[in-house]
C-alpha cells in the first residue's frame, strides 16, 4: 500500500510467513504502482500462538502477541526505542550538539479466510524523532504516522482459469516537523521549523484474471 513511500513497520513480524521480491513491471498483478518491482509480504494463516516480551538498552522494549487458527489470525506488537544518544562538542555552526532519537511503533493485523473469501484489517501508529548532523538531510525531525487499512477479496478457481477481485480502503495521516534540529538558528534563519501534514484516504478495486492457454503459457489481465 503506497502513498509515495512505504513503511515496512506496518506489519508485525510475527504475522509474516515469507517475503517475495519481484524485479520488473508487474502492474497486471499488483496494480498501477508496480511499475518497477514489487515487495510482496505473505502473511501467515497457520502457526504456533505465542507471546514475546523483550527488553534492551537505550530504552528498548518490545511486546508481541500472535494467534492462528484455520480461518482466523491476529498479530499485535508494540515497540519503544530511544536509540543511541549522541552528545558531541560543537557542530559546524559552533553550537552544542545533543542528538536524541525515538522510534515507538504499534501495529495490529487481523486476517480472516473462509472458502473463496478473505478479509484483512491493519492498524499502524508510529512516533519518531530522527536527527542528523546536517540540517539538509531529508526526514530529519519529529514525525507522527497513523494509518489503517481494510480489504475483502474473492477468488474463483477452476482447472483452466483463476479470477481475483479485491475491494480495499486505506487511510494515512502524517505530521512531520521539518527543521527540528539541534540548533534552531541554522543558515541565518531565526526559526527554521516547518510543520508538514498529509492526510490521505483512498478506495480502490483490483481485479485480475488468469487463463491457461497451454502447458507452457498463461494469459493474465488486470485492472486497478
Long-range contacts (C-beta under 8 A, 24 or more apart in sequence): 1-149, 1-168, 1-170, 2-33, 3-170, 3-172, 3-198, 3-200, 6-39, 7-124, 7-126, 7-145, 7-147, 9-105, 9-107, 9-124, 9-126, 10-107, 10-122, 10-124, 10-147, 11-41, 11-43, 11-75, 11-107, 11-109, 11-122, 12-64, 12-66, 12-75, 12-76, 12-77, 12-107, 12-108, 12-109, 13-64, 13-77, 14-50, 14-52, 14-64, 14-65, 14-66, 14-75, 14-77, 15-43, 15-44, 15-66, 15-73, 15-75, 15-109, 15-111, 16-41, 16-42, 16-43, 16-44, 17-42, 17-43, 17-44, 17-45, 17-47, 18-42, 27-222, 27-224, 28-208, 28-220, 28-221, 28-222, 29-208, 29-220, 29-222, 31-204, 31-206, 31-222, 31-224, 32-224, 43-73, 43-75, 43-109, 43-111, 43-120, 44-68, 44-73, 44-75, 45-70, 45-73, 45-111, 45-113, 46-70, 46-73, 58-82, 58-83, 58-84, 58-85, 59-83, 71-112, 71-113, 71-114, 72-110, 72-111, 72-112, 72-113, 73-109, 73-110, 73-111, 74-108, 74-109, 74-110, 74-111, 75-108, 75-109, 76-107, 76-108, 76-109, 77-105, 77-106, 77-107, 78-105, 78-106, 79-103, 79-104, 79-105, 79-106, 80-104, 91-133, 91-182, 91-183, 92-133, 93-183, 93-185, 93-186, 95-182, 95-183, 95-185, 96-182, 97-133, 97-182, 98-182, 99-131, 99-132, 99-133, 99-182, 100-129, 100-131, 101-129, 101-130, 101-131, 102-127, 102-128, 102-129, 103-127, 103-128, 103-129, 103-130, 104-128, 116-154, 116-155, 116-156, 117-152, 117-153, 117-154, 118-152, 118-153, 118-154, 118-155, 119-150, 119-151, 119-152, 119-153, 120-149, 120-150, 120-151, 120-152, 121-148, 121-149, 121-150, 122-147, 122-148, 122-149, 122-150, 123-147, 123-148, 124-148, 129-180, 131-180, 131-181, 131-182, 132-181, 135-179, 135-181, 135-183, 135-186, 135-187, 135-192, 139-176, 140-178, 140-180, 140-181, 141-176, 141-177, 141-178, 141-179, 141-180, 141-181, 142-176, 142-177, 142-180, 143-174, 143-175, 143-176, 143-177, 144-174, 144-175, 144-176, 145-172, 145-173, 145-174, 146-172, 146-173, 146-174, 147-171, 147-172, 147-173, 159-212, 160-211, 160-212, 161-209, 161-210, 161-211, 161-212, 162-209, 162-210, 163-207, 163-208, 163-209, 163-210, 164-206, 164-207, 164-208, 164-209, 165-205, 165-206, 165-207, 166-205, 166-206, 166-207, 167-203, 167-204, 167-205, 168-203, 168-204, 168-205, 168-206, 169-201, 169-202, 169-203, 169-204, 170-200, 170-201, 170-202, 170-204, 171-200, 171-201, 171-202, 172-198, 172-199, 172-200, 172-201, 173-197, 173-198, 173-199, 173-200, 174-198, 174-199
